């Protein structure tokens, strides 16, 4: 009888430690997310520059995802499933939006004959090294998108193709749903 009570106490103590770790991690991530969203202090500014470097003008989506993750950790006290069908669809849509924004930048620079070489990564880094105000006005996607839109490797072309697939899939689904409603009406 005494052994069972000790085992229960040990299991309860271990569960409290695990719950406390998730709570603490959630609070830390939430604090960092709020600092970033509201530009609070050096921490907020540094995190904004970090997210802008990788995601460009759509950095706020990554910060909002960080806040949602922190709330999930505090409520559920477990890691979410990052690779479900819905989450993968969100990742693909977000990557498609980033890629579209960066292609607009590369297109506008190509029209103005301001590209140095064929590499989107090199051109994005060149813009990044210019004054930060220019970077914020010009670069719509960040370094993640520059890597997506790299033009020299065959794998990059496949990535660019597959990043655009969710948009084609959604438009096809919308057309099918409208066709269904038009047939069912008397």
Secondary structure, DSSP 8 states (H G I E B T S, - for coil): -HHHHHHHHHHHHHHHHHHHHHHHHHHHHHHHHHHHHTT-HHHHHHHHHHHHHHHGGGHHHHHHHHHHHHHHHHHH-S---TTSHHHHHHHHHHHHHHHHHHHHHHHHHHHTT---SS-HHHHHHHHHHS-HHHHHHH-SS-HHHHHHT-SSSHHHHHHHHHHHHHHHHHHHHHHHHHHHHHHH--
